[in-house]
Amino acid sequence: MCAPASCFGSRLRTTDSLVKTSNVSSGRCASVSSPTPSSRTSRIRSTSSFALLLALAIPLAAQPLTPVATHDQKIVKRWELPGDPHGIAIGPDSTIYAGLAQPQAVVAIDPKTGTVKKRLVLDSAEIASTKELVTMRINRAGTRLYIANGSDESATILSLPDLAVRREITTEGEQIRDALPDPKGRYLYLLGRHVHIYDADGEKELHTINLDDPMAIAASENGWLLAVVATEDFGNTKATSVALYDTTTFAELAREPLQTDKTIEEALFAAGDQAFIALSRGSLFEKPISAGKPVKQMTAGTNGQMRMAIDFGDLTNSDAICLPEGSGAQIATLASPDLLLFAERRCSASSAFGGSSRHVTPASLYGIAAYAMAYDPKNNMVAVTDRAGFLTIYKAPKAAVDSRKTEPQRH
């Protein structure tokens, strides 16, 4: 274990057992701690009964949220959800998991009744009050919930459906703005001042992508590509670009400008990894990608290493949109490989630019306040958090037949 003076790296905490704590090091420092995670307490702590209480998800007696009446025909159900709701995720059984910044807690909610089934407090306000729960993402197997805690400079891994804390990763000096699980179950990608790649359990940092101040990250559906969006200096100008990395070696495969200098709020792959989507506050960008299976695309580079052949389309399609004020990095989601859903506030945006053939149909929930959204494929509905204190379930919007040739469809 490194000396305290050099412990600027991440500290790892595990709660696989209530009596056993683990110490893991991968060049960064690991702290021995109690099951309750906190990045603001001493590095070595004893386990207390209060800490044990926080580390357990508490099953609650039926406590339904307060319903909110509405005449909006898009809305299926709406409830009051106090506590400054941020990130959101939907489990395999359609349970809604919402992150509450004020109590620094995760709640598991029955989408049919609005009943809070479980509640887990990640940190007591008496210890620290900086966990914002800015994004919440579930792995493909539906067994882990990954939480980016924002200004707390940490990420938390929970097991599902029991909502038990498995590990906290703390990266001192780096706000964690997204925690993205690898679709193939190998890695966890953390978005901070750089992109940090951990094993899926968060025990060891395997690699760091040293692009400074990345804006957004996205993993391809097949898991072979990681996209990192950042500002690039082209000499006479700076612009937003996307770099693609091979997730077997994390070698950079391609880098292309997005024909904008705007900050990207969220990015994702779509259309069976044939398109890269990026959303800024005022624009939606689609960049076509030509990439087959890696085994068929590997070629020998000048240094003898095998590289995957990736081709971007020459032009980027763009549409004018109006993301809700203060929305986070989960403001868009895919309802199907070629149907993109996102939230919009009311505005007069209407322009579109078609630079090349489109692969994705954009459809927005128009005129709503939203911080984050998640799609429920079982019920074809969208769950949305609003920091004003609401959880809303909307009908998933349908795209018009010709919407690939026009501006996004607004519902």
PADO-950752 format. One record per residue (C-alpha): x, z, y. Coordinates in steps of 0.5 Angstrom, whole numbers, plus 500, padded with zeros to 3 digits. Last residue first. Layout:
residues N
XZY ...
This chain:
residues 411
410443529 416438532 418432528 426431530 427424534 426417531 428413525 429418520 422421522 418415520 414418514 413424518 416431516 412437513 413444516 414450512 408454513 411460517 412467515 414472521 418478521 417481528 421486533 423483539 429480535 425475532 426474524 423468521 421467513 419460512 414458506 414453501 412458496 417458490 422454495 422460500 426458506 430463511 430463518 434467523 434469531 427466532 422465538 417460537 415453540 417448535 418450528 422444527 423438522 429434521 430428516 437427513 440421510 441417517 444410517 449410523 449411531 442413532 442417538 435421540 432424546 426428547 428435549 422437554 423445552 419450548 423454543 426451537 427453530 430449524 428445518 432440515 429435509 434431505 436436500 430440500 427445505 434446508 436451513 437452520 437458525 442462520 448462525 444466530 439465536 440468543 435463546 431459541 434452539 432446544 433440541 436433543 438429537 445426535 447421530 455421529 459414528 464412524 462415517 467420514 471418508 474423503 479421498 481427494 489429494 494429489 500432491 506427490 509428497 506421500 499423497 497421489 490420489 484424487 477421488 474420481 475428479 473430486 466427484 464422490 465423497 462418503 460423509 455421514 455425520 449428523 448432530 443436532 443438540 442443545 444449543 449446538 447444531 451441526 449437519 454434515 451428510 452425503 453432500 447431496 443430502 445436506 452440508 451445513 453447520 451453525 452455532 456449534 459450541 459443545 465438546 461433543 463426539 463430532 471429532 473428525 478431520 480429513 482432506 486439509 489442502 485448500 488447493 481448489 476448495 479441498 478442505 474438510 475439518 470438523 471437530 469439537 473436543 478437548 481432552 487428554 491431548 486431543 486438543 481440537 475445538 473448531 468446525 470448518 468444512 469447505 468442500 468442492 462447492 457442489 453443495 458443500 460449503 459450511 463454516 462455524 465456530 473456528 477461533 484458531 484454525 489458520 485457514 487463510 488464502 486469497 484475500 483480494 477484492 471481495 467480489 467473490 475472491 476472498 477466503 479468510 477463516 480464522 478468528 473470524 468467519 469470512 468465506 467468499 470465493 469463486 461463485 460455484 456455491 461459494 458465498 458465506 460471510 458469518 460472524 466477522 469480529 476480528 481485531 481489524 478485518 474490514 471488507 466492504 464493497 459494492 453497496 447497492 441494494 438494487 435487486 441485488 448487489 450488496 457486499 458488506 463484511 466487517 469487524 463491527 462486532 459482527 457485521 457479516 452480510 453478503 447479498 449478491 445477484 441471486 446466482 446462487 449467492 445470497 446470505 445475510 448473517 448477524 448484520 449487527 454493524 456497531 453503531 459508527 459515524 453518527 449512528 449512520 452506517 450501511 443504511 439501505 431501505 427499499 420496497 418495505 411493504 409486507 403485502 405478500 412477502 414484499 420487503 427489502 430493508 437492510 440498515 444498521 439503524 439499530 442492527 436491522 438486517 432483513 431482505 425478503 423478496 421471494 423473486 430469487 431473493 430471500 435472506 435474513 440476519 437479525 432484526 432489532 430496529 422495529 419490524 412488526 408484521 406476521 403472516 401465514 403462521 403455523 395456525 397460531 391465532 395471531 394478529 400482527 400486521 404493521 409494515 407497509 410503506 408504499 413509497 420508498 426506493 432508497 438504496 444508495 450508499 447512505 446518500 452518497 455519504 451525506 453528500 460527502 466523499 473524502 476520507 482516507 482511513 479515518 472513520 470507525 470501519 465505515 462504508 459509504 462509497 468514500 474511501 481509499 483504504 486497502 491494507 493486507 498483502 493483497 491490496 485494492 484501492 478503488 473509488 470513482 465518483 459514485 461508481 461500483 462503490 468499493 472499500 477493502 481494508 483488512 489487516 492491522 495496517 502495519 503501523 499505517 505503512 503498507 500500500 
